[in-house]
Amino acid sequence: MEENRVKYAVERFKEELSVLNKTIWEAAEIKYEEYRSEAAVIEVLRKHGFQIEEQVADIPTAFRAVYGSGRPVIGLLAEYDALDGLSQQADCLEKKLRPETRYGHGCGHNLLGTAVVAAALDLKDYLKKHPGRGTVIVYGCPAEEGGSGKTIMAGAGVFDEIDAAITWHPCTINASMGCSMLANCQAYFRFHGKSSHAGNSPEKGRSALDAVELMDVGVNFLREHMEMTDRIHYAVLNTGGTSPNVVQSEAEVLYLVRSRTNAGVKELYERVCDVAKGAALMTDTTVEIEFDKACSNVIPNLPLGKLAYETMVKLGPPEYTEEEKDYVKKYHDLVGQEAVWNDDGAVPHYDMELRKKLVKEHPMADFILPYKMVSMPGTGSSDMGDVSQIAPLIQIETACFTQGAQPHSWLWVTQGTSSFAEKGMMFAGQVMSDMTKRLLEDPELLEEAKADFKKRTGGKPYICPIPAGEGPLARRKRRMETEKARQGAEIGTVEKDDAEAGHTGEKAGENNG
């Protein structure tokens, strides 16, 4: 079967792309630290003739890679960041850490970035044969996980040049995404109290940890009084130490708020802030709120969604070897049949019974899920939402992980370099390339996508949800400047002390003389 199957055009780059995928997976770098991963992607694109611009939007690990000339301009969105706490060895049937790192590609961004490169290489050869037909730009987008890299790039005007954007995500199913995703924002809540002996004089202390706990209770009551699709998550970052006999004077919690729109996020976020202020009031502490990051809701596009589905059907899903079928079966046996059949593919679909039926009939997920727009949003978020607010955007999904394996788990990490995963990666690359060719060749189709975009946005201009001077990079810059100033002050003090000591020594020498 492997020898006789229809091969995708991008497979002429298969060896090079497989090396790239494994390089990014091995590097496993988190938000804004993806230096090796970005360098590996750039190296391949530069080798194939793309013009590279690095440090886009003043982000150290963001880039533009351009090939072609004129309009239309189609953007391909690449990601390559990993997740904290998901260290995992490859091709394991049990959780087994990599001792050299605590990070892992639990969302498959190694595959994501590599498939975008696959599409770009195929398109480069196409544009070489058809000069002047348009421009393809690969955007290297760091920090999708918790850093909103695309949001910062969007706020800097990076995507203003494109006519449409195409991206994808590794998943457990082959589909064209026909729904929105939630907007979100994230903020730190730091409570400041007063320490005291918890046994001798607790009345003289004011517990910051109590404030964190009360905030959590208040937010839990809030959950019943918000939209069903809204989400609030938190992580306690600082409990104030490890000594229970000390009243904790400092405590910190990080909250992530999601809603259908940026306006909905803003409203819910302000209510969470009020809960924090109430917790501070109840405990006689103070609270410092520091905005971290945000991203916009995804705006779907009907013409591009249909194009993606038609392209996927025309190409057909990958075919698999007996070894790959055995590989998938092992993971199905591990998670159990119910988990396999009830896998939702990470995004909602209009007919879950149909999805379940197809998965039962096709354990390799070698089918294309029928396309239909749905009003129910996916309950996750992505900073591609900010790109979708600037230009028409489509995201596809392909089966790279076994049904029943959940995103942001060690199961996705361990499967990320398998031949099964890479076949889904190559499929995605070919779909994105063929879609781009259609948009370059068919001005009417692109105009339809733009008209749909205008209808859904109401013609309103994009407003970046991260305020100027805020966000993770701005915060990092301020922290570095503060540290540099502190070190400079310390050096100045040492030099002054040394100079004074030398002067005193000279005087002493004069007296001894």
N, C-alpha and C positions, 0 to 999 in steps of 0.2 A: 504493500500500500504506500509506503513512504516513497518508493522509487517512482510509482506511477501517478501520484497525486499531482493536482494542479498547483504549481508553486507561485507565490507572490513575487512580483518584480523586485521588491526590496530584499529578497533573500540572496541576491548577488552580493549584498553587504553583510551577510549573516555572520561570518566569522568575526569581522571587525566589531559588529554590534554586540555579539555575545561577550566579547572581551570587555567592551564598555559597560554593559550591564553588570557584569561581575565585579568590575573595578568600583563602580558606584556602591554596589551592595557591600563590598568589603570595606570601603571607606566609612560608610554609615555615619555621616556627620549631621548634626542638628542645626537648627535655624541660625543663619548668618555666620556659620562656621564651615560651610561646604566648599572649602578651598580646593581640596583634591578632586572632589566630584565635578565642580565647575571646570577645573583645568582639564580634566579628562574629556568632557563634552566639547569644550572649545577646541582642544587639540584635533579631534576628529573633524569638526566643521571647518576649521582653518585649512586642514590638509586637503579638503575637497573644494576649496576655493571661496568659501564664505568670508565676507569682510566682517571683522569682529570689533565691537566696541565694548570695552569692559567698564566695570564700576558704574553702571547705568543708575541714574537717580542717586548717585553717591552711595550706593550699596556695594560693599566690597565683593559680594559673590553674585551679582546680577550682571547680565550681558545682553547685547543684541548681536545677532549674526545675520547678515544680509546677503541675498543673492538675487540677481535680476535687475530690472529697471522699469520705471513707469507704473501706472495703475492698471488694475487694482493692486492693493497691498494686502496680503493675507498674512496674519500672524499665527504662528504655532507656539503654543505655551508649554514650555518644558519645566519640570520640577526635578529636584534631586536631593531633597532633605530627608533625614531619618527622624526617628522618635527616641526619646529618652526612656530608659527602663525596659527596652525590648531586645536586649542582647540575646542572640540565638544562633546556634550553628546551623548549617545548611542540611536539608534533606534528612531531618530527624523525625521520629515518631514520638518523641518526648521532649520536654523542655530541657535544653542543654545549652548553657551560657557559653559565649565566647569570652575567654578570660581577659582578652586585651581591650574590651570595650563594654560599655553599658548601653550602647545605642544599637538600634536595629531598624531595618526598613519594613516596619509593620503596616505601612500603607502602600508599599510597592512603588515608591517614587523612583527607584532605580530603573524599573521597567518603564515608568512614565517618561522620564527624560530620554531614555534610549530609543523608544518608539518614535518620539518626536524627531530625533536625529535620523532615524530610518526614513521617515516621510521626507525630511529635508534633503537627504542625499538623492532620493528618487526624483524629487522635484528639481533639483539642481540640474540633473541630466536632461529633464524635460525642458527647462528654460534655456538650456544651452542649445537645444534643437529649435526652440521657438523664441528667439531673442525679442525683447520688447513687449512680450505678452503680459508682463506684470512682475511684481516683486514678492518674494517670500522672505519673511523675517522670523527667525527663531528667537524667542525671548527666553533667556535663562532666568527663571523666577525662583529665588530662594525663599525659604522660611514660610512655606504654605502652612506648616504645622505650628500654629501658635505665634507666628510672627508677621503674618499678613504682608508678605513681600510684594505681591501684586498690587495691594492697596496703596502702598507707599509709591510704587512705580506709577500707578494710575494717577495719584495725586500730583506727581511731578510731570504729568503730561506725556509719559512714555508711549502710551497706546493711542494717542490722538491721531497718529499717522495711518492707522489701519482701517480697511474697509470691512473686514470680518475677521473673526478669530476662531480657531479650531483647536480643540484639545481632547484629551481622553483620560480615563482612569482605569487602572487594573481592577478587576472585580471577579465575581464568580459566574458571570453570565455575559452574553453578547447582546448589547442593546444600544439604541439611540436614546439619550436621556430626554424625556419629555415632561420634566417637572422643574420647579424652582428648588432652591435650597435656601436655608435660613441665613439672615444677616446676624451678626453677633458683635459684641464688644467685651473687653476684658479689663479688669482693674484690680489693683492691689488695695487692700484695706488693712492699715497698720494701726493698731491700738496701743496707746501709751497710758500706763497706770503708775502705780507706786509700789515698790517692793517693801516687804516687811517680813518678820518672822511669822510663819503661818500658825505656829503654836502659841508663842508668847504674846504677840501683839497683832493678830490678823486685822483688828479694827483700824489699824494705822495704814494698812495696805489697800490698794485698789487694783483688782486683778484684770489685766488686759486679756488673759485667757478666758475669763468669765465673759468678757465682751464678745470675743470670737464665738463662743458657744451660744450666747444669746442671739447673736446675729444669725447663726445657722438655724436656730429655732424660729426666729422671725421670718426668715426666707422660706422655711418649710410651711408656715402658715400662708405665706404669699402664694405658694404654688396652686392653691385651689382657686385663686382669684386672678388668673391670667388666662390667655388664650390656650386652647388645647395643644396647639403646635409649638408654643413657647417652651423653652428649656433654660434651666439654671443649673450650673455645675460649680463645684468649688474644690479647692485643695488648700489645706492648712500648711503653711510654709514655715511658721515659727510658733512654737507653743510656749516660748518663754523660758526654756531651759529644762533640765532633767531632775531638778530638786523639788519634790512636792512640799517640803517644809519652807519654801520661799514663795511668797505671793508674787506672781509673775507680773513684772512691770512692762513687758513688751510681748506682743503676739501679732501674727500677721496671717491673713487669708487671701487667696486669689480667687476671684469670682469671674465666671464666663456666663454671659447672658445672650440668649438667642431669641429671635422673633422673625416674623415673616418679612418685615421691611426695616430699613434703617430708622424710620420714625417709630416703629413699634419697639425696637431695641432701645432707643433713647428713652421712651416712656417707662419701660420696664426697668432699665438701668437706674433711672432716677428714683424709682420706688425701692430698689435694693439699697441705694445710697441712704435713703430715709431710714430704712431698717437698721443700717450700720450706725447712723447718728443716734437712733433710739437706743441701741445697745450700749453706746458710749454714755448716754445720759443715765441709763439705768445703773451703770457700774461706776459712775463718777470718774470715767476715763475720758480721754480724747481720742479722736480717730483722724487719721491722715489718709485721704483717698488719692491714689495716683492712677490715672488712666493709662492703660497699657497699649491696647491695640483694638482694631475693629476691622470688619469687612462687610461688604454689602450683600444683599440677597441676589441670587442668580436669576436673571431674566431669560426664560427659554425663548427659542425662536422656531416657529413652526416650519417655514420653508427649509431651514438648515436641518431641522430634525428629520423631515421627510427625506431630504437628500442623503443624510447619514444612513438611514434605514435602507434606502434603495441601494446604496453603495455596498453595504454589508451583505445584503441578499445576493447582489450580482457577483461579488467576490466569493461568497461562501465561507463558512467557518473552517478552521484548520482540521486536517485529518490527523489521526493519532496512531502511533505504533502500539503493538501489544505491550511493550515495556511501559509506555506512558499510561496505558489503561490500567496496568497492574499498580503503577505508582499512585494513580488517583484512587483506586479501590482501597488501598491501604489507609488512606486518610478518611475515606468514607466510613470504613469499618471503625476507625478510631473515634470519630465524632458521633456515629450512629445514624441510622436511616432517617429518623424523624428530623434531626438537625439538617440533613441533606435536603429533604423534601420541603422543609419550611424555610429554607434560605430565601430571604427577600431580595438578594442581589444588591443590598446596601441602599437602594432607592425604591420608593413605592411605585407600583404599577397598577394600572386600571383593572387588572383581572388576575388576582393572586391564585385562583383555582387553575387558570390556564398555565401560569408559571409553574405551579406544583406538578401539573400533568406533564408538561414538557420535560421537567427535570427528572421525573420518574421514568419517562421514555428514553431520555438521553442523559445517562449518568456522566458523560464527558462534557455536558453542556454545549454540545456541538450543534447548536441551532441559533437562530436570530429571533429574539423576542419581538413580537409584533409591536409596532410603534403607535402610540397614541398620546396626545397631550393629556395630562392629569392636573387637576387643581390642587390636590394635596401635595404640599412641598416635602422634599426630603428633609429629614430632621437634623442632618449634618449641615456643615457650612464649608465654604471654600472662598478664598480670595479671588477666584476667577469670577465671582459675582461682580467685582468692581470693573473687570474688563467687559462683562456683559452689559454694564450700564453705560459704556462708551461706544460699543459697536456690536453688531450681531455676533452671537457666539453659540457654538454647539460643542457638547461634550458627548463622546461615545464611551461605552464600556466594553471590554472584552474579557473572556474567561481566562484568567491567569492563575487563579487559586481554586482549590476544590470546593464544591458546594458544602456548606455547613461550617467552613472555616470563617471566622469573623475578622473584619478589619481591626487593626491596632492590636493584634494578638501575635504570639510567637508562631502560630501556624502559618500566617502570611509571611513572616520573616523567613522561616525555614524553607518555604517553597519558592522563594523569589529568584533563584538562579536555575531552577529545574528546566528541562526541555519543554515540559508542559507550559510553564509560565512564559518561556521565550517564544513559543508558538503563538500564544495570545498577544504577545508584544509585537511580533512581526505582522500579525493580522491587523492590529490597530495602526501600525505604521503605514500599511498599504491603503487602508480605508481613508486615513487622513490625507495621504498623497493624492488619491483618486478624487476625493472631494475637492481638494484645492484646485486640481486641474479643471474640474467642472466649473468652479467659480471664476477661474481665469479665462475660460472659454465662453462662458454664457453670461453676458452682462444683464440679461433679463432676470435670471435666477438671483443674481446678487442684488438687483433692485428690489425684488420681492422680499428678500431677507431684510433689506434696509427699511422697507415699508412696514413690515411686521414689527421691527425694532422700534420704529417711530411711534407706531400705534400703542405698543406696550409701555413705552416710557412717557408718552404724552408730549414728546418733544422737549422734555425738561433736561437741562444740562446736568452733567455729572457733578456731584458734590462729594468730595472725599470724606469718609466718616472719621478719619483720624485728624484731629485738629493740628494746625501748623505748630511745629515745635514740640509735638507730642509723639508718642510711639516708642517702640523698643530701641530703635537706632538712636533717636534723639536722647533717650534716657542713658543709653550706653555712652554716648558722646559726652554728656554732662558728667557722668561718673568718671570717665577717663580724664576730663579736664580738672575735676576736683582732686583726683588722685595725683595728677601731674603737679598741680599747685601745692598740694601737701608735701610731695617729695621735694619740690623746689624750696619750700620753706624750711624743711629739715636740713637740706644741703646748705642753705644759707646760714642756718644756725650753727651747723658744724664748722663751716668755714670761718664764721665770726669767732667761735670759741677757739679754733686753732690759731687764728690771727692774734687774739688776745693772749693766748698762752705763749706764743712766740714773742710777743712784745714784752711780756713779763719776764721771759727768759733772758731777753736782751738786757733789760734793766738789771736783772740779777747779776748778769755777767759783768756789767759796768761796775756794780757795787763791789763785786769780788775783786775786780781788777784794782 
